[in-house]
Amino acid sequence: MEAFFTRQDIKFIPAYCGMFVFARLCETEDLRDEKEFHNCLQSAGVSLSTGTSYHFKEPGWFRICYGIQNERLDEGLARIERILGDFKFQKRNENSTSN
């Protein structure tokens, strides 16, 4: 999983014990963007918890549990990768049309 985060240039907090990591999937300072990204994840069948629900002060962090079969984890990461690309593209377009 660390290779995925490194390849995608995603900040993360490595797990030293337990079955989850926290990763900053959404580069934002806005809770609305975090909620929108979370909705995109859910629409794609990816169930993650937001870091703010675990008292993170900085929006954009998500808790990823990897205590599942490798095939399911790989599929979940592939879905996250697609969502990351779509979300960044959408935000770039919103920013360019609002200027």
One Martini backbone bead per residue (centre of mass of N, CA, C, O) as a GRO file, in nm:
protein
   99
    1MET     BB    1   0.056   0.064  -0.018
    2GLU     BB    2   0.296   0.259  -0.016
    3ALA     BB    3   0.336   0.259  -0.322
    4PHE     BB    4   0.076   0.401  -0.390
    5PHE     BB    5   0.130   0.666  -0.237
    6THR     BB    6   0.394   0.735  -0.379
    7ARG     BB    7   0.289   0.734  -0.675
    8GLN     BB    8   0.055   0.960  -0.588
    9ASP     BB    9   0.158   1.168  -0.380
   10ILE     BB   10   0.072   1.069  -0.076
   11LYS     BB   11  -0.003   1.139   0.226
   12PHE     BB   12   0.103   0.947   0.524
   13ILE     BB   13   0.033   0.723   0.800
   14PRO     BB   14   0.190   0.481   0.920
   15ALA     BB   15   0.162   0.152   1.022
   16TYR     BB   16   0.266  -0.030   1.320
   17CYS     BB   17  -0.031  -0.101   1.399
   18GLY     BB   18  -0.276  -0.256   1.261
   19MET     BB   19  -0.548  -0.198   0.983
   20PHE     BB   20  -0.448   0.112   0.926
   21VAL     BB   21  -0.456   0.425   0.747
   22PHE     BB   22  -0.360   0.758   0.691
   23ALA     BB   23  -0.479   0.971   0.418
   24ARG     BB   24  -0.426   1.240   0.184
   25LEU     BB   25  -0.661   1.254  -0.070
   26CYS     BB   26  -0.749   1.565  -0.007
   27GLU     BB   27  -0.645   1.877  -0.116
   28THR     BB   28  -0.759   2.063   0.160
   29GLU     BB   29  -0.938   2.329   0.366
   30ASP     BB   30  -1.230   2.214   0.295
   31LEU     BB   31  -1.510   2.051   0.404
   32ARG     BB   32  -1.668   2.041   0.137
   33ASP     BB   33  -1.455   1.884  -0.025
   34GLU     BB   34  -1.446   1.640   0.157
   35LYS     BB   35  -1.743   1.563   0.120
   36GLU     BB   36  -1.735   1.535  -0.187
   37PHE     BB   37  -1.519   1.314  -0.193
   38HIS     BB   38  -1.674   1.114  -0.015
   39ASN     BB   39  -1.910   1.084  -0.215
   40CYS     BB   40  -1.739   0.967  -0.445
   41LEU     BB   41  -1.653   0.715  -0.297
   42GLN     BB   42  -1.936   0.601  -0.240
   43SER     BB   43  -2.028   0.589  -0.543
   44ALA     BB   44  -1.775   0.373  -0.592
   45GLY     BB   45  -1.770   0.174  -0.327
   46VAL     BB   46  -1.609   0.346  -0.104
   47SER     BB   47  -1.532   0.285   0.246
   48LEU     BB   48  -1.462   0.574   0.431
   49SER     BB   49  -1.312   0.767   0.674
   50THR     BB   50  -1.278   1.056   0.814
   51GLY     BB   51  -1.054   1.241   0.994
   52THR     BB   52  -1.258   1.436   1.134
   53SER     BB   53  -1.399   1.189   1.284
   54TYR     BB   54  -1.089   1.171   1.436
   55HIS     BB   55  -0.991   1.481   1.498
   56PHE     BB   56  -0.896   1.614   1.260
   57LYS     BB   57  -0.815   1.940   1.155
   58GLU     BB   58  -0.743   1.843   0.869
   59PRO     BB   59  -0.861   1.819   0.578
   60GLY     BB   60  -0.850   1.503   0.365
   61TRP     BB   61  -0.851   1.272   0.555
   62PHE     BB   62  -0.821   0.903   0.552
   63ARG     BB   63  -0.942   0.583   0.643
   64ILE     BB   64  -0.755   0.281   0.572
   65CYS     BB   65  -0.848  -0.044   0.542
   66TYR     BB   66  -0.639  -0.363   0.512
   67GLY     BB   67  -0.833  -0.608   0.639
   68ILE     BB   68  -0.829  -0.757   0.346
   69GLN     BB   69  -0.839  -0.878   0.060
   70ASN     BB   70  -0.627  -0.817  -0.193
   71GLU     BB   71  -0.835  -0.782  -0.421
   72ARG     BB   72  -1.006  -0.567  -0.275
   73LEU     BB   73  -0.783  -0.364  -0.226
   74ASP     BB   74  -0.701  -0.319  -0.520
   75GLU     BB   75  -0.979  -0.218  -0.610
   76GLY     BB   76  -0.997   0.021  -0.414
   77LEU     BB   77  -0.739   0.166  -0.517
   78ALA     BB   78  -0.836   0.197  -0.808
   79ARG     BB   79  -1.079   0.373  -0.737
   80ILE     BB   80  -0.923   0.598  -0.599
   81GLU     BB   81  -0.752   0.675  -0.845
   82ARG     BB   82  -0.990   0.765  -1.021
   83ILE     BB   83  -1.104   0.978  -0.827
   84LEU     BB   84  -0.859   1.159  -0.811
   85GLY     BB   85  -0.857   1.238  -1.109
   86ASP     BB   86  -1.149   1.346  -1.130
   87PHE     BB   87  -1.135   1.557  -0.899
   88LYS     BB   88  -0.899   1.728  -1.005
   89PHE     BB   89  -1.030   1.797  -1.274
   90GLN     BB   90  -1.283   1.934  -1.161
   91LYS     BB   91  -1.134   2.156  -0.994
   92ARG     BB   92  -0.984   2.287  -1.230
   93ASN     BB   93  -1.239   2.367  -1.387
   94GLU     BB   94  -1.367   2.541  -1.169
   95ASN     BB   95  -1.128   2.743  -1.147
   96SER     BB   96  -1.123   2.834  -1.453
   97THR     BB   97  -1.432   2.937  -1.460
   98SER     BB   98  -1.406   3.148  -1.209
   99ASN     BB   99  -1.176   3.344  -1.357
   0.00000   0.00000   0.00000
